[in-house]
Amino acid sequence: MKRLFCFFAFAFAFTTAFAAEEESEEDPFYPFSVIATYVGVDKADFRSSSFGGQHIRYHQTDIAFTYIHPFTPYCGMLFGAAYVGTGVDWKENPDFNETDFGYVNFSVGGFTRSFPQWVWTATAGIFIDTEEFDLSDYSIYQGVLQGKYELNDWVIFDLGFILELGLNKEKIWPILGFELFPCDSWKLSAVYPANIRFEYFLHPKITTAAYIRFLRNRHRVASDEPLPKGIFEYQNWGAELELIYRPLKCISFKGFGGSTFGGGDLKVTDRKDHNARHYKFNGSFYGGATAAWTF
């Protein structure tokens, strides 16, 4: 089987770390992985004339650690820990003054290859606010079930779901798509919602890619803000070009840059997730980098 790898990014982190070990039977098995990513979105103007001259910036830093513990060649367990730090910078924000937010994440799951041509992974995790240690009001719980069906040597189908609970909201997303690699020079992944990418392999150590990036983050603000214990949800998406360098099989570096499409939204609600206000904003440039190490 070929190579398979916000909160959407972390929903797929286990399957990435696990499936990346399946590149070929000759590759060594690395049970540990560390992945660090930074994304910075440049200032974007608000669409409404009521906020003329005002703009919003966003950045996100993710650091994830995973461990794969196989019991047999066909099944095992997955363990993970991560930090997600975000910045929402809008100087004239009428609802909250805080600009920096953070979560720590702990996850556990399992995988099985017991069914012919299938690989299944299931994980459950919690995102704990770094400023407010409150497992009820300030935490998010997430469960992921994903299956990969290998139709043949160059087609894989993906299906499953992501369930998210917390901050007075329950939501479920489907995981649905396919991965296509008919030759050694390119690969197409079209898996909603977090892996829509075309890769072209220029050299054994250098890959270029085009990628659709979705940015999403929910947090509850502090009780002393203008909107006490209000909840915000930042959503944005864009397209980027990537350059990936793998000096060794266990190490990779990636730089990327692109633009969002003008569909950004900062949704703010009260503490019960009612009375929503939407602050729409235009597109802007963004860029960042990722470093990954397996050992």
Backbone as CSV, one residue per row, in Angstrom:
resi,resn,N_x,N_y,N_z,CA_x,CA_y,CA_z,C_x,C_y,C_z
1,MET,0.840,-1.189,0.000,0.000,0.000,0.000,0.879,1.243,0.000
2,LYS,0.467,2.308,-0.714,1.271,3.507,-0.854,1.149,4.384,0.384
3,ARG,1.819,5.563,0.306,1.797,6.506,1.426,0.403,7.124,1.581
4,LEU,-0.102,7.112,2.786,-1.413,7.686,3.040,-1.247,9.029,3.845
5,PHE,-1.303,10.870,5.465,-1.263,11.953,6.499,-2.324,12.667,5.880
6,CYS,-6.892,24.531,13.325,-7.511,23.649,12.953,-8.086,22.825,13.848
7,PHE,-9.093,21.995,13.616,-8.893,20.727,14.262,-8.880,19.602,13.242
8,PHE,-9.209,19.923,11.982,-9.226,18.887,10.969,-7.851,18.250,10.840
9,ALA,-6.811,19.044,10.941,-5.465,18.502,10.789,-5.188,17.435,11.817
10,PHE,-5.630,17.631,13.066,-5.369,16.654,14.102,-6.286,15.453,14.000
11,ALA,-7.431,15.625,13.381,-8.284,14.464,13.149,-7.599,13.448,12.248
12,PHE,-6.689,13.931,11.373,-5.994,13.053,10.441,-4.562,12.753,10.870
13,ALA,-4.115,13.305,11.993,-2.707,13.148,12.372,-2.345,11.690,12.621
14,PHE,-3.231,10.919,13.268,-2.928,9.523,13.553,-2.813,8.711,12.275
15,THR,-3.764,8.882,11.346,-3.708,8.095,10.123,-2.508,8.481,9.282
16,THR,-2.084,9.732,9.378,-0.891,10.162,8.662,0.335,9.461,9.214
17,ALA,0.519,9.567,10.512,1.708,8.971,11.122,1.722,7.463,10.937
18,PHE,0.553,6.835,11.055,0.476,5.388,10.926,0.686,4.937,9.489
19,ALA,-0.058,5.570,8.568,0.002,5.102,7.183,1.297,5.479,6.497
20,ALA,1.964,6.517,6.947,3.235,6.891,6.335,4.268,5.795,6.503
21,GLU,4.084,4.916,7.459,5.020,3.817,7.658,4.840,2.709,6.623
22,GLU,3.793,2.835,5.762,3.487,1.777,4.815,4.010,2.064,3.412
23,GLU,4.936,3.000,3.263,5.441,3.384,1.943,5.921,2.177,1.164
24,SER,6.710,1.320,1.774,7.116,0.077,1.128,7.574,-0.890,2.200
25,GLU,7.601,-2.129,1.859,7.979,-3.116,2.851,9.444,-2.991,3.242
26,GLU,10.281,-2.354,2.377,11.697,-2.228,2.684,11.988,-1.078,3.648
27,ASP,11.088,-0.109,3.757,11.331,1.026,4.630,11.349,0.586,6.092
28,PRO,12.228,1.176,6.911,12.233,0.829,8.336,10.973,1.353,9.018
29,PHE,10.595,0.700,10.100,9.415,1.119,10.865,9.851,2.105,11.946
30,TYR,9.229,3.285,11.965,9.502,4.301,12.977,8.233,4.490,13.813
31,PRO,8.237,4.125,15.090,7.003,4.217,15.877,6.671,5.626,16.355
32,PHE,7.669,6.515,16.419,7.449,7.864,16.942,7.468,8.882,15.801
33,SER,6.686,9.936,15.941,6.742,11.033,14.982,6.463,12.351,15.691
34,VAL,7.125,13.397,15.215,6.916,14.762,15.693,6.699,15.640,14.468
35,ILE,5.609,16.401,14.469,5.280,17.282,13.346,4.989,18.676,13.902
36,ALA,5.658,19.695,13.373,5.441,21.083,13.786,5.071,21.902,12.553
37,THR,4.031,22.730,12.674,3.553,23.539,11.555,3.241,24.951,12.030
38,TYR,3.620,25.934,11.222,3.221,27.330,11.469,2.520,27.855,10.223
39,VAL,1.361,28.517,10.426,0.616,29.166,9.348,0.340,30.604,9.766
40,GLY,0.700,31.549,8.913,0.405,32.954,9.172,-0.429,33.530,8.049
41,VAL,-1.602,34.095,8.389,-2.503,34.693,7.404,-2.410,36.209,7.527
42,ASP,-2.075,36.874,6.430,-1.896,38.324,6.428,-3.229,39.033,6.678
43,LYS,-3.145,40.331,6.931,-4.347,41.096,7.267,-5.378,41.034,6.143
44,ALA,-6.622,40.883,6.543,-7.746,40.836,5.608,-8.764,41.888,6.026
45,ASP,-9.274,42.653,5.067,-10.270,43.680,5.348,-11.649,43.058,5.512
46,PHE,-12.448,43.678,6.375,-13.821,43.218,6.557,-14.688,43.672,5.387
47,ARG,-15.674,42.853,5.057,-16.536,43.161,3.922,-17.512,44.296,4.229
48,SER,-18.000,44.351,5.456,-19.006,45.342,5.814,-18.396,46.743,5.885
49,SER,-19.142,47.720,5.351,-18.675,49.109,5.430,-18.674,49.625,6.863
50,SER,-19.367,48.936,7.758,-19.376,49.342,9.169,-18.011,49.200,9.811
51,PHE,-17.136,48.384,9.199,-15.801,48.164,9.750,-14.730,48.674,8.785
52,GLY,-15.020,49.773,8.124,-14.085,50.349,7.175,-12.750,50.685,7.825
53,GLY,-11.663,50.294,7.168,-10.330,50.547,7.694,-9.861,49.542,8.720
54,GLN,-10.733,48.611,9.131,-10.349,47.598,10.115,-9.976,46.300,9.391
55,HIS,-9.115,45.518,10.012,-8.704,44.256,9.402,-8.395,43.226,10.487
56,ILE,-8.298,41.980,10.062,-8.051,40.871,10.973,-6.868,40.064,10.469
57,ARG,-6.016,39.638,11.391,-4.903,38.736,11.092,-5.102,37.446,11.884
58,TYR,-4.470,36.376,11.386,-4.593,35.085,12.057,-3.285,34.325,11.920
59,HIS,-2.903,33.614,12.974,-1.774,32.688,12.876,-2.047,31.474,13.743
60,GLN,-1.402,30.363,13.386,-1.601,29.115,14.120,-0.306,28.328,14.152
61,THR,0.015,27.802,15.318,1.193,26.964,15.519,0.746,25.630,16.094
62,ASP,1.092,24.534,15.412,0.737,23.180,15.850,2.001,22.373,16.073
63,ILE,2.058,21.676,17.181,3.138,20.727,17.453,2.493,19.435,17.917
64,ALA,2.688,18.348,17.168,2.019,17.077,17.462,3.038,15.957,17.606
65,PHE,2.819,15.113,18.597,3.653,13.928,18.842,2.755,12.707,18.788
66,THR,3.161,11.669,18.049,2.381,10.433,17.978,3.286,9.223,18.200
67,TYR,2.667,8.184,18.715,3.372,6.916,18.949,2.481,5.782,18.476
68,ILE,3.052,4.890,17.666,2.348,3.713,17.155,2.866,2.487,17.891
69,HIS,1.964,1.747,18.506,2.372,0.541,19.246,1.684,-0.677,18.629
70,PRO,2.346,-1.387,17.700,1.715,-2.559,17.084,1.756,-3.766,18.013
71,PHE,0.630,-4.433,18.153,0.590,-5.708,18.876,0.962,-6.860,17.954
72,THR,0.481,-6.792,16.727,0.781,-7.764,15.667,0.947,-6.958,14.378
73,PRO,1.324,-7.574,13.277,1.361,-6.835,12.012,-0.010,-6.325,11.560
74,TYR,-1.078,-6.794,12.228,-2.425,-6.463,11.778,-3.188,-5.523,12.690
75,CYS,-2.710,-5.241,13.882,-3.445,-4.357,14.779,-2.500,-3.750,15.812
76,GLY,-2.945,-2.661,16.395,-2.132,-1.995,17.393,-2.844,-0.776,17.942
77,MET,-2.121,0.018,18.743,-2.687,1.203,19.369,-1.934,2.445,18.921
78,LEU,-2.606,3.585,19.053,-2.069,4.883,18.678,-2.202,5.826,19.864
79,PHE,-1.155,6.582,20.148,-1.165,7.553,21.237,-0.652,8.885,20.708
80,GLY,-1.225,9.981,21.187,-0.805,11.280,20.695,-0.945,12.375,21.735
81,ALA,-0.131,13.405,21.576,-0.213,14.625,22.371,0.141,15.782,21.458
82,ALA,-0.484,16.935,21.678,-0.262,18.056,20.772,-0.523,19.371,21.488
83,TYR,0.019,20.424,20.889,-0.283,21.797,21.298,-0.756,22.564,20.072
84,VAL,-1.850,23.311,20.228,-2.386,24.138,19.153,-2.489,25.568,19.684
85,GLY,-1.659,26.462,19.161,-1.697,27.862,19.568,-2.188,28.725,18.426
86,THR,-3.134,29.618,18.703,-3.698,30.464,17.658,-3.703,31.920,18.099
87,GLY,-3.640,32.806,17.105,-3.755,34.229,17.347,-4.803,34.831,16.434
88,VAL,-5.771,35.540,17.019,-6.816,36.240,16.274,-6.660,37.717,16.603
89,ASP,-6.090,38.471,15.685,-5.710,39.857,15.948,-6.640,40.819,15.206
90,TRP,-7.564,41.400,15.949,-8.482,42.430,15.444,-8.546,43.512,16.522
91,LYS,-7.852,44.595,16.285,-7.672,45.610,17.323,-8.990,46.195,17.808
92,GLU,-9.951,46.371,16.908,-11.216,47.005,17.287,-12.301,45.990,17.654
93,ASN,-11.910,44.768,17.952,-12.861,43.698,18.252,-13.822,44.128,19.361
94,PRO,-15.141,44.187,19.087,-16.083,44.638,20.116,-16.456,43.579,21.139
95,ASP,-16.079,42.331,20.902,-16.563,41.237,21.742,-15.529,40.684,22.715
96,PHE,-14.258,40.697,22.332,-13.228,40.211,23.255,-11.895,40.865,22.909
97,ASN,-11.082,41.080,23.955,-9.792,41.748,23.810,-8.633,40.773,23.667
98,GLU,-8.810,39.562,24.171,-7.748,38.553,24.109,-7.442,38.212,22.657
99,THR,-6.159,38.026,22.350,-5.764,37.706,20.978,-5.087,36.348,20.849
100,ASP,-4.542,35.811,21.924,-3.810,34.547,21.851,-4.546,33.467,22.638
101,PHE,-4.670,32.281,22.014,-5.413,31.171,22.599,-4.622,29.883,22.392
102,GLY,-4.867,28.903,23.253,-4.138,27.653,23.121,-4.927,26.461,23.616
103,TYR,-4.641,25.312,23.015,-5.161,24.025,23.468,-3.997,23.050,23.614
104,VAL,-4.098,22.155,24.586,-3.276,20.953,24.595,-4.215,19.787,24.297
105,ASN,-3.709,18.843,23.526,-4.521,17.725,23.065,-3.902,16.410,23.504
106,PHE,-4.750,15.489,23.974,-4.333,14.124,24.283,-5.299,13.184,23.579
107,SER,-4.742,12.185,22.880,-5.574,11.285,22.092,-5.084,9.854,22.221
108,VAL,-6.012,8.923,22.046,-5.682,7.508,22.051,-6.575,6.815,21.028
109,GLY,-6.042,5.774,20.415,-6.836,5.070,19.409,-6.230,3.738,19.048
110,GLY,-6.739,3.172,17.981,-6.252,1.882,17.532,-6.402,1.743,16.040
111,PHE,-5.728,0.728,15.480,-5.828,0.449,14.055,-5.912,-1.056,13.839
112,THR,-6.477,-1.435,12.712,-6.544,-2.844,12.354,-6.481,-3.006,10.843
113,ARG,-5.782,-4.062,10.412,-5.755,-4.478,9.010,-6.394,-5.863,8.871
114,SER,-7.239,-6.225,9.801,-7.776,-7.582,9.852,-8.731,-7.894,8.708
115,PHE,-9.319,-6.866,8.116,-10.270,-7.084,7.032,-9.543,-6.953,5.690
116,PRO,-9.731,-7.872,4.771,-9.007,-7.834,3.489,-9.169,-6.495,2.777
117,GLN,-8.033,-5.921,2.386,-7.946,-4.674,1.619,-8.356,-3.434,2.407
118,TRP,-8.659,-3.573,3.701,-9.070,-2.443,4.516,-8.018,-2.120,5.571
119,VAL,-7.880,-0.827,5.877,-7.178,-0.359,7.069,-8.129,0.571,7.800
120,TRP,-8.430,0.249,9.068,-9.327,1.070,9.876,-8.569,1.679,11.047
121,THR,-8.841,2.954,11.314,-8.310,3.610,12.503,-9.456,4.288,13.241
122,ALA,-9.392,4.281,14.563,-10.377,4.956,15.409,-9.627,5.650,16.532
123,THR,-9.949,6.919,16.794,-9.285,7.673,17.847,-10.298,8.494,18.622
124,ALA,-9.960,8.797,19.870,-10.747,9.690,20.715,-9.779,10.626,21.413
125,GLY,-10.139,11.908,21.489,-9.221,12.868,22.079,-9.939,14.018,22.746
126,ILE,-9.168,14.802,23.483,-9.678,15.988,24.173,-8.741,17.155,23.911
127,PHE,-9.313,18.340,23.705,-8.573,19.587,23.580,-8.874,20.419,24.829
128,ILE,-7.848,20.687,25.629,-7.995,21.393,26.898,-7.433,22.802,26.756
129,ASP,-8.231,23.803,27.113,-7.793,25.191,27.035,-6.611,25.418,27.973
130,THR,-5.561,26.068,27.464,-4.350,26.256,28.271,-4.504,27.346,29.325
131,GLU,-5.516,28.206,29.195,-5.723,29.276,30.178,-6.797,28.925,31.202
132,GLU,-7.764,28.114,30.811,-8.883,27.758,31.689,-8.984,26.240,31.758
133,PHE,-8.497,25.645,32.837,-8.564,24.187,32.964,-9.962,23.814,33.442
134,ASP,-10.868,23.730,32.488,-12.273,23.427,32.753,-12.703,22.397,31.720
135,LEU,-12.892,21.147,32.152,-13.210,20.070,31.226,-14.638,20.124,30.717
136,SER,-15.456,21.016,31.283,-16.841,21.133,30.851,-17.036,22.325,29.927
137,ASP,-16.717,23.528,30.406,-17.023,24.741,29.654,-15.995,25.104,28.597
138,TYR,-14.725,24.707,28.795,-13.658,25.210,27.926,-12.971,24.126,27.098
139,SER,-13.418,22.902,27.159,-12.750,21.811,26.437,-13.594,21.318,25.264
140,ILE,-12.907,20.702,24.294,-13.551,20.102,23.135,-13.162,18.630,23.068
141,TYR,-14.142,17.775,22.793,-13.916,16.339,22.683,-14.132,15.931,21.221
142,GLN,-13.280,15.032,20.759,-13.331,14.668,19.342,-13.129,13.167,19.167
143,GLY,-13.923,12.577,18.282,-13.765,11.174,17.915,-13.676,11.051,16.403
144,VAL,-12.819,10.147,15.930,-12.613,9.971,14.493,-12.626,8.481,14.167
145,LEU,-13.375,8.100,13.149,-13.343,6.751,12.591,-13.061,6.892,11.102
146,GLN,-11.999,6.231,10.630,-11.642,6.328,9.221,-11.213,4.978,8.682
147,GLY,-11.740,4.649,7.505,-11.358,3.428,6.813,-10.774,3.740,5.458
148,LYS,-9.762,2.944,5.062,-9.142,3.068,3.746,-9.244,1.713,3.047
149,TYR,-9.841,1.745,1.868,-10.043,0.520,1.094,-9.139,0.556,-0.128
150,GLU,-8.235,-0.423,-0.246,-7.297,-0.488,-1.358,-7.949,-1.278,-2.497
151,LEU,-8.490,-0.540,-3.472,-9.148,-1.184,-4.603,-8.148,-1.957,-5.452
152,ASN,-7.003,-1.339,-5.708,-5.922,-1.984,-6.446,-4.621,-1.265,-6.088
153,ASP,-3.579,-1.461,-6.879,-2.275,-0.894,-6.557,-2.216,0.621,-6.711
154,TRP,-3.223,1.255,-7.320,-3.129,2.700,-7.526,-4.391,3.470,-7.166
155,VAL,-5.367,2.834,-6.512,-6.578,3.531,-6.080,-6.942,3.114,-4.665
156,ILE,-7.171,4.102,-3.792,-7.637,3.875,-2.428,-8.869,4.746,-2.199
157,PHE,-9.901,4.186,-1.585,-11.082,4.942,-1.197,-11.078,5.168,0.312
158,ASP,-11.488,6.379,0.733,-11.529,6.755,2.149,-12.968,7.052,2.555
159,LEU,-13.332,6.614,3.750,-14.628,6.972,4.303,-14.569,6.909,5.819
160,GLY,-15.478,7.637,6.457,-15.528,7.676,7.913,-16.242,8.926,8.366
161,PHE,-15.946,9.349,9.606,-16.573,10.564,10.137,-15.718,11.154,11.256
162,ILE,-15.950,12.444,11.509,-15.347,13.163,12.630,-16.483,13.692,13.491
163,LEU,-16.478,13.372,14.767,-17.490,13.834,15.713,-16.832,14.794,16.696
164,GLU,-17.433,15.966,16.869,-16.888,16.966,17.788,-17.960,17.408,18.781
165,LEU,-17.600,17.417,20.059,-18.510,17.810,21.137,-17.820,18.840,22.015
166,GLY,-18.573,19.815,22.482,-18.013,20.789,23.408,-18.327,22.210,23.015
167,LEU,-18.183,23.128,23.988,-18.503,24.542,23.806,-19.947,24.701,23.336
168,ASN,-20.839,23.921,23.977,-22.280,23.985,23.726,-22.653,23.685,22.281
169,LYS,-21.920,22.752,21.672,-22.216,22.417,20.289,-21.799,20.992,19.999
170,GLU,-22.562,20.307,19.155,-22.209,18.985,18.659,-22.249,19.043,17.138
171,LYS,-21.213,18.477,16.508,-21.157,18.523,15.052,-20.467,17.278,14.537
172,ILE,-20.882,16.844,13.335,-20.282,15.673,12.719,-19.989,15.999,11.251
173,TRP,-18.802,15.582,10.793,-18.412,15.744,9.396,-18.147,14.370,8.802
174,PRO,-18.520,14.167,7.552,-18.138,12.919,6.892,-16.692,12.986,6.413
175,ILE,-16.028,11.849,6.357,-14.747,11.701,5.670,-15.038,10.900,4.408
176,LEU,-14.749,11.467,3.265,-15.129,10.811,2.016,-14.191,11.254,0.899
177,GLY,-13.674,10.294,0.149,-12.828,10.655,-0.977,-12.018,9.486,-1.491
178,PHE,-10.983,9.824,-2.260,-10.145,8.790,-2.864,-8.724,9.306,-2.995
179,GLU,-7.792,8.365,-3.184,-6.388,8.656,-3.450,-5.985,7.888,-4.704
180,LEU,-5.341,8.600,-5.628,-5.021,8.043,-6.943,-3.541,8.236,-7.221
181,PHE,-2.817,7.152,-7.521,-1.379,7.238,-7.837,-1.055,6.226,-8.932
182,PRO,-1.393,6.549,-10.199,-1.221,5.598,-11.300,0.219,5.421,-11.754
183,CYS,1.130,6.310,-11.317,2.527,6.206,-11.716,3.395,6.736,-10.577
184,ASP,4.710,6.649,-10.751,5.633,7.060,-9.707,5.867,8.559,-9.654
185,SER,5.363,9.318,-10.622,5.699,10.741,-10.698,4.665,11.657,-10.057
186,TRP,3.415,11.191,-9.851,2.434,12.078,-9.234,1.385,11.299,-8.456
187,LYS,0.672,12.037,-7.600,-0.380,11.455,-6.771,-1.466,12.505,-6.554
188,LEU,-2.721,12.084,-6.609,-3.864,12.949,-6.340,-4.618,12.414,-5.136
189,SER,-4.834,13.279,-4.137,-5.662,12.947,-2.966,-6.840,13.908,-2.946
190,ALA,-8.028,13.367,-2.893,-9.239,14.185,-2.816,-10.114,13.625,-1.705
191,VAL,-9.692,13.887,-0.471,-10.374,13.360,0.709,-10.910,14.538,1.518
192,TYR,-12.215,14.721,1.519,-12.855,15.760,2.322,-12.888,15.304,3.785
193,PRO,-12.583,16.181,4.761,-12.414,17.621,4.626,-10.973,18.123,4.747
194,ALA,-9.969,17.303,4.785,-8.654,17.812,5.171,-7.491,17.344,4.317
195,ASN,-7.729,16.651,3.226,-6.594,16.204,2.425,-6.952,16.267,0.938
196,ILE,-6.936,17.497,0.401,-7.197,17.713,-1.018,-5.895,18.258,-1.601
197,ARG,-5.182,17.395,-2.334,-3.804,17.724,-2.709,-3.408,16.995,-3.991
198,PHE,-2.612,17.702,-4.814,-1.960,17.089,-5.969,-0.452,17.194,-5.763
199,GLU,0.252,16.049,-5.814,1.692,16.026,-5.588,2.412,15.569,-6.848
200,TYR,3.525,16.230,-7.140,4.366,15.833,-8.259,5.775,15.616,-7.728
201,PHE,6.312,14.424,-7.963,7.598,14.043,-7.393,8.714,14.365,-8.387
202,LEU,9.386,15.487,-8.136,10.447,15.939,-9.034,11.702,15.089,-8.923
203,HIS,11.948,14.602,-7.705,13.219,13.952,-7.368,12.937,13.090,-6.146
204,PRO,13.712,12.039,-5.898,13.457,11.239,-4.693,13.409,12.051,-3.396
205,LYS,14.066,13.223,-3.399,14.090,14.036,-2.184,13.276,15.322,-2.282
206,ILE,12.716,15.630,-3.455,12.015,16.898,-3.654,10.644,16.636,-4.276
207,THR,9.610,17.219,-3.650,8.236,17.096,-4.132,7.605,18.482,-4.196
208,THR,6.832,18.741,-5.223,6.001,19.938,-5.275,4.545,19.509,-5.130
209,ALA,3.713,20.436,-4.646,2.311,20.081,-4.429,1.439,21.321,-4.505
210,ALA,0.185,21.108,-4.873,-0.882,22.103,-4.756,-1.882,21.564,-3.748
211,TYR,-2.345,22.427,-2.836,-3.107,21.949,-1.682,-4.219,22.939,-1.356
212,ILE,-5.384,22.428,-0.987,-6.480,23.242,-0.459,-6.420,23.163,1.063
213,ARG,-6.219,24.312,1.709,-6.081,24.348,3.170,-7.338,24.922,3.805
214,PHE,-7.863,24.216,4.809,-8.997,24.685,5.596,-8.490,25.071,6.991
215,LEU,-8.844,26.257,7.431,-8.477,26.732,8.766,-9.748,26.891,9.590
216,ARG,-9.736,26.305,10.762,-10.898,26.382,11.638,-10.439,26.289,13.081
217,ASN,-11.003,27.147,13.941,-10.655,27.097,15.359,-11.797,27.670,16.182
218,ARG,-12.147,26.969,17.259,-13.196,27.426,18.191,-12.598,27.584,19.578
219,HIS,-12.993,28.655,20.254,-12.545,28.886,21.623,-13.630,29.625,22.394
220,ARG,-13.611,29.419,23.707,-14.427,30.235,24.605,-13.514,31.285,25.237
221,VAL,-13.969,32.519,25.287,-13.156,33.590,25.853,-13.367,33.658,27.367
222,ALA,-12.575,34.469,28.028,-12.600,34.547,29.487,-13.882,35.222,29.988
223,SER,-14.122,35.071,31.266,-15.348,35.612,31.875,-15.311,37.118,32.054
224,ASP,-14.135,37.743,31.950,-14.026,39.188,32.129,-13.950,39.945,30.802
225,GLU,-14.281,39.291,29.696,-14.283,39.951,28.398,-15.590,40.724,28.200
226,PRO,-15.648,41.649,27.225,-16.900,42.370,26.952,-18.092,41.440,26.704
227,LEU,-17.833,40.289,26.056,-18.850,39.245,25.915,-18.412,38.081,26.798
228,PRO,-18.802,38.083,28.091,-18.274,37.087,29.044,-18.541,35.658,28.601
229,LYS,-17.472,34.851,28.585,-17.550,33.447,28.207,-18.159,33.234,26.818
230,GLY,-18.072,34.228,25.974,-18.543,34.076,24.597,-17.693,33.066,23.838
231,ILE,-18.212,32.609,22.738,-17.542,31.590,21.914,-17.306,32.179,20.526
232,PHE,-16.093,32.019,20.031,-15.833,32.430,18.657,-15.372,31.232,17.841
233,GLU,-15.636,31.314,16.547,-15.190,30.287,15.604,-14.620,30.990,14.372
234,TYR,-13.326,30.793,14.156,-12.651,31.346,12.988,-12.643,30.288,11.893
235,GLN,-13.110,30.670,10.692,-13.091,29.747,9.557,-12.569,30.474,8.326
236,ASN,-11.707,29.781,7.580,-11.147,30.347,6.371,-10.633,29.199,5.507
237,TRP,-10.410,29.460,4.238,-9.848,28.428,3.373,-9.151,29.090,2.188
238,GLY,-8.189,28.362,1.617,-7.433,28.912,0.505,-6.680,27.825,-0.235
239,ALA,-5.923,28.250,-1.251,-5.121,27.342,-2.063,-3.662,27.761,-1.980
240,GLU,-2.772,26.776,-2.027,-1.347,27.065,-1.854,-0.504,26.162,-2.740
241,LEU,0.730,26.579,-2.927,1.759,25.760,-3.545,2.778,25.386,-2.478
242,GLU,3.271,24.155,-2.562,4.186,23.646,-1.547,5.470,23.124,-2.193
243,LEU,6.545,23.235,-1.442,7.817,22.625,-1.824,8.291,21.798,-0.638
244,ILE,8.480,20.494,-0.869,8.807,19.557,0.207,10.175,18.953,-0.056
245,TYR,11.004,18.978,0.960,12.363,18.430,0.846,12.542,17.348,1.901
246,ARG,12.944,16.147,1.467,13.169,15.018,2.368,14.631,14.595,2.267
247,PRO,15.507,15.164,3.096,16.920,14.771,3.035,17.141,13.330,3.454
248,LEU,16.267,12.819,4.347,16.302,11.436,4.803,14.877,10.906,4.823
249,LYS,14.719,9.585,4.836,13.381,9.020,4.887,12.632,9.394,6.161
250,CYS,13.369,9.727,7.212,12.734,10.019,8.497,12.560,11.513,8.754
251,ILE,12.999,12.381,7.851,12.949,13.825,8.067,12.399,14.506,6.814
252,SER,11.518,15.483,7.007,11.028,16.269,5.883,10.800,17.709,6.309
253,PHE,10.971,18.614,5.348,10.725,20.038,5.546,9.829,20.529,4.416
254,LYS,8.887,21.404,4.764,7.956,21.914,3.757,7.756,23.406,3.951
255,GLY,7.835,24.147,2.850,7.459,25.550,2.836,6.271,25.729,1.912
256,PHE,5.358,26.644,2.252,4.164,26.820,1.438,3.706,28.280,1.466
257,GLY,3.005,28.661,0.423,2.426,29.988,0.340,1.238,29.968,-0.589
258,GLY,0.264,30.830,-0.286,-0.941,30.862,-1.102,-1.824,32.023,-0.722
259,SER,-3.092,31.902,-1.070,-4.058,32.967,-0.798,-5.386,32.363,-0.387
260,THR,-6.042,33.010,0.575,-7.412,32.628,0.897,-8.345,33.229,-0.148
261,PHE,-9.596,32.735,-0.171,-10.493,33.051,-1.273,-11.569,34.081,-0.930
262,GLY,-11.472,34.713,0.203,-12.471,35.713,0.530,-13.716,35.154,1.169
263,GLY,-13.656,33.919,1.638,-14.802,33.318,2.312,-14.616,33.232,3.813
264,GLY,-13.739,34.081,4.372,-13.451,34.017,5.802,-14.592,34.522,6.663
265,ASP,-14.711,33.941,7.849,-15.810,34.286,8.750,-15.336,34.147,10.195
266,LEU,-15.544,35.187,10.981,-15.361,35.117,12.431,-16.756,35.140,13.051
267,LYS,-17.188,33.989,13.524,-18.518,33.864,14.129,-18.379,33.989,15.639
268,VAL,-19.190,34.838,16.251,-19.146,35.057,17.696,-20.542,34.850,18.258
269,THR,-20.640,34.040,19.332,-21.923,33.768,19.982,-21.801,34.013,21.482
270,ASP,-22.932,33.970,22.169,-22.889,34.087,23.630,-22.442,32.765,24.244
271,ARG,-22.449,32.680,25.559,-21.908,31.500,26.243,-22.701,30.229,25.976
272,LYS,-23.940,30.359,25.521,-24.765,29.192,25.194,-24.729,28.857,23.701
273,ASP,-23.858,29.516,22.953,-23.749,29.353,21.507,-25.011,29.810,20.792
274,HIS,-25.618,30.885,21.331,-26.793,31.495,20.717,-26.449,32.917,20.274
275,ASN,-27.402,33.560,19.550,-27.273,34.963,19.135,-25.979,35.206,18.364
276,ALA,-25.819,34.473,17.293,-24.578,34.533,16.520,-24.450,35.845,15.750
277,ARG,-23.218,36.345,15.711,-22.835,37.464,14.860,-21.719,36.990,13.940
278,HIS,-21.819,37.297,12.646,-20.830,36.874,11.669,-20.079,38.088,11.143
279,TYR,-18.768,38.057,11.289,-17.915,39.116,10.759,-17.178,38.535,9.545
280,LYS,-17.673,38.855,8.346,-17.103,38.321,7.116,-15.916,39.185,6.682
281,PHE,-14.890,38.524,6.124,-13.733,39.282,5.663,-13.215,38.722,4.343
282,ASN,-12.428,39.553,3.661,-11.935,39.232,2.324,-10.726,38.314,2.375
283,GLY,-10.252,37.933,1.185,-9.086,37.068,1.096,-7.788,37.817,1.344
284,SER,-6.725,37.058,1.590,-5.403,37.636,1.810,-4.357,36.554,1.597
285,PHE,-3.114,36.968,1.525,-2.026,36.014,1.350,-1.697,35.330,2.679
286,TYR,-1.167,34.120,2.583,-0.708,33.418,3.777,0.492,32.555,3.402
287,GLY,1.213,32.113,4.414,2.363,31.266,4.203,2.749,30.565,5.484
288,GLY,3.691,29.634,5.373,4.116,28.914,6.558,5.095,27.822,6.226
289,ALA,5.335,26.975,7.225,6.310,25.905,7.079,5.939,24.755,8.002
290,THR,6.416,23.546,7.621,6.219,22.329,8.411,7.521,21.557,8.474
291,ALA,7.816,20.995,9.642,8.953,20.091,9.808,8.431,18.804,10.444
292,ALA,8.870,17.648,9.928,8.419,16.347,10.446,9.616,15.433,10.659
293,TRP,9.560,14.690,11.745,10.643,13.762,12.093,10.018,12.492,12.620
294,THR,10.358,11.357,12.027,9.944,10.057,12.546,11.174,9.305,13.032
295,PHE,11.010,8.559,14.120,12.164,7.861,14.705,11.689,6.671,15.521
